[in-house]
């Protein structure tokens, strides 16, 4: 299960851009908790602690607890807004998560044994088609990442979702095809050398 975090919060009565600017001057950040068939709850959370949580990584895949004036809500961050210039947090949307909930999230892909991959050792390049995969996952068992082993990947290979051992209860939202996650692509020089070699072999056969 993904590591969780906890943030202190307070219910927010003031809404609108002016109120949001006032909150930020006070070191607070406007946010909202919604979902689970309950009314949306506008809140304020501390900018510093929330920014630190964001920069730890996995903000959109880790379950968290928001303590709103003593009442705790289990949530997952669904979206956040950053200032276009200063890269500061402006707003966060949290989704309430019940015990038996199934979530749709983007799970990052980690590549194993890249340094020993036969295709890469021959001069190939790891071409990542999908850095993340959208998946449905149990709220109580969100995977940190999907792992794709490159130990036997050769030059020209395409690596599909079927090559990934999926965590129990987790399924990709794309179910109608065995989609590609990465390829081991040959660099242009190597492709040309292979083509020249094939052409020479063809000419030699023709002379025979």
N, C-alpha and C positions, 0 to 999 in steps of 0.2 A: 504494500500500500504506500502511496506517495506520502512523503513527509508533510505534516500539517503545520499551520501557523495560527497564531491568535492575535487579533487586533482589538483594542478598546475602541468603542464608538459611542456616539450619543445621537438620539433622535434629532432630526433636523426639521425645524419649522419654516425657516426662511428658504425660499427657492428663487431661481432667476440668476442672471449673470451678475448683477450687482451684489447680491448676497454671496455668490460664489467667490467673487474677488475679495470681499470682506473676510470670508472664512480663510482664504489662502494667506492673507496678511496676518492672521492669527495662528498660522501653522497648521491649519486644518484643511481637509480635502472633502468636497461633496461626493457622496456615493449613494447608491440605492441597493436595497435587497428586494428581490422580487421572486415570483414563482411559487410552486407547491400549492397552487390554488388559494393563495392568501394575498391580501392587499400589498402593494408596493410600499416599502418602508424607506423614506429618505433619511440618510444618516450623515454624520461627519466622522471622519477618521483622521488620525495624525499623519501629516505629510511625510515626516521623517521615517517613521516605522514602516509605513506602507511602501515607500520608495525602496527601503532596504529589502523588504520582502520581495518586491518586484525584481530587484537586481540579483537576488540569490538564484533566480532561474526557476522555471516550472510554475510560474505564477498562474497560468491558465490550466494547469493539470493537477495542481495540488489542492486537496481539500483544506479548508480553513475554518476557523471559528471566529465569529464576530460577536463580541460581548457588547450588547447595546443596553447601556444603563443597567447592567446586572443580568440581563436575559441573553442567553447564548444561542446563536444561530449557526448551524453548520452550513457552509456555503462553498461554492467554487466561483472564482472570478471568470466571468464570461467575456468581458470587454473592458478596455481602459483607453482613455484619451490622453495624448501627450501634446504639450505645447509645440507647434511646428518649428519654432526657432530654438527655444531654450531646452527642449527635450524634458520638460518638467511634467509630472503627473497633473492632470486637470480634473479627472473624474473616473470613477470605477463602478462598473455594474457587477453585482454579485447575484448568483442564482442560489436560492435555497435548495438544499439537498436532503432528502429524506433517506432513511436507512436502506430501503429497498430500491432506490432510484437507479435508473440506467441513464448514463450521460452520453452525449455525442461530443467528442473532443478530438483535437489534433494531437496525436502522439508522436514525439520525435523519433527519428531512426538513427541508431548508432551502428557504425560499421566496425566489425571486429577483424583482426589479423590483416589489416591493410598493408603492414610492412612485409608480410610474408606471402602476399597474394601473387600467384604465378603470373597472372596477366600484367600486373603492375610492375613486377620485376623484369618483365620482357620489354618494358617501356610504355606500357599502356597507361591510360589515365582513367581514374574513377570519375565517371560522369553521373552525378546524382540527379535523378529525375524528380524524386520526392524526398524532401528533407523531413516531412511529417506525413502521417497517414491519418485520415479522419476515421475514427472508430467509435463504436458503441461499447461502453465499458460499465461494469458495476461501480456504483459510487464508492463502495467500500473496498474496491480492489483496482484502483487506477494504476496502470503500469507507468513506470518512470520513462521507459523507452522500449521500442522494438529493436531487436538485435539481428543484424544481417551479417553472417560469417562469410568472409572473402577468402578463406583458407584454400579453397579449391577453384576459385574463379579464374578462368583463362581469358586470354586476349579475345575480344569480340563477344564475350558472354553477355547476355541480358539476365539480370537478376530480378525475379518476380516476387510478389507477395507470398506465393506458395513456398518460397525458400525460407520464410520466417516462421519460427515456432511461436504461435500466438499464445499469449497468456490465457488461462482458463476464463471463460465467460466473455472474452473480448473478440469482437468481429469487425472487420472493415465495413464501412458503409457501402463501398462498391462491391457488389457480389456477383455481377454478371460477367466478369472477366478476370483473368490472372494478370493484373496490371504490373507494369514495370516500375521498380524502385530505383535501380541504377544499372549502368552498363560499364563494361571495361573497354573503353574505346582506344583504338590504335591511333597514335599521332600520325599526322600527314606524311612525314618522312618514312615512317615504317610501312604505311599503306603503299606508298609508291615503290618501296623496295620489294615488297611482297608481290606487287603487280608486275614489276620488271622480271622478277624471278619466275613467275608463272608464265610470262610471255616467252622467256628464253627456253623454258622447258617445252612449251608448245612448239617453238621453232625447231628444237632438237628432235622432237618426235616427228615433225613434218619431214625433216631431212632423211630420217630412217625410211 
